[in-house]
Amino acid sequence: MARYVTTDLHGCLHSFRHLVEEKLKLRPQDQLYVLGDYVNKGPDSCGVLDYLMQLPERGYQVVCLRGNHDQELLDAAHGHQHLLWASAHDRQLTLDSFGVAAAAAIPESYLRWLNNLPYQYELPDFVLVHAGFNFRLPPAEMRQDWHTMLNTKQFVFDASRLGGKRLLHGHVPNPTASVQQQVKHQSQAIGLDTGCVYRHNEELRHLAALELDAFHLTLQPNIEPEYSITHRG
């Protein structure tokens, strides 16, 4: 059995499928953990959700966490118009993938799946979350600070508040070389978002999957068909 963690798919279905099927060669006895942000920015948000929803039906062990973009799509679908949902072009790209004109028209099966996503997941040796924690809070409060868990871009890691476990997260794109160094040095907190969706950024444009027991990092370049949101300033 192998345990893999990856994150921030952002509609990059071809890249994710190639990572799972050709690079990792995922088996039913393996475990795959995905740390959120399945939708927005990339070309096929709907296709990514379809694939993630189908994997367990095909006998694979997959645990998916909630990301801030997944929450934003839910909020938009539920009519919370006062909350910001990406740029106009980003919204259109996502809606087109579902074949709808407005977020409220996204089929309920997708919204129900997104709404059931947990904010965090705990393994015997790792804690998984989309963005991070506010380590200044007492541990019990820290684990219920949903906004920080989805959105924080920086934190001071404190392993004592996670029972000595390491932290794996996504959310903020990191240069691929930086993530490789974090893995090489077996850092206590590792951000695995290597900005796959930004395929015109040479330092990014990969999905990164960490195998937890061998501590081996697998990189999958962006292989999506042409789409417009491809560069991070």
Secondary structure as GFF3:
##gff-version 3
##sequence-region A 1 233
A	DSSP	beta_strand	3	6	.	.	.	ID=ss1
A	DSSP	alpha_helix	13	18	.	.	.	ID=ss2
A	DSSP	pi_helix	19	23	.	.	.	ID=ss3
A	DSSP	beta_strand	31	34	.	.	.	ID=ss4
A	DSSP	alpha_helix	45	57	.	.	.	ID=ss5
A	DSSP	beta_strand	61	64	.	.	.	ID=ss6
A	DSSP	alpha_helix	68	77	.	.	.	ID=ss7
A	DSSP	alpha_helix	88	98	.	.	.	ID=ss8
A	DSSP	three_ten_helix	103	105	.	.	.	ID=ss9
A	DSSP	alpha_helix	108	115	.	.	.	ID=ss10
A	DSSP	beta_strand	120	122	.	.	.	ID=ss11
A	DSSP	beta_strand	126	129	.	.	.	ID=ss12
A	DSSP	alpha_helix	139	142	.	.	.	ID=ss13
A	DSSP	alpha_helix	146	151	.	.	.	ID=ss14
A	DSSP	three_ten_helix	159	162	.	.	.	ID=ss15
A	DSSP	beta_strand	166	169	.	.	.	ID=ss16
A	DSSP	alpha_helix	176	184	.	.	.	ID=ss17
A	DSSP	beta_strand	189	191	.	.	.	ID=ss18
A	DSSP	beta_strand	206	211	.	.	.	ID=ss19
A	DSSP	beta_strand	216	221	.	.	.	ID=ss20
###
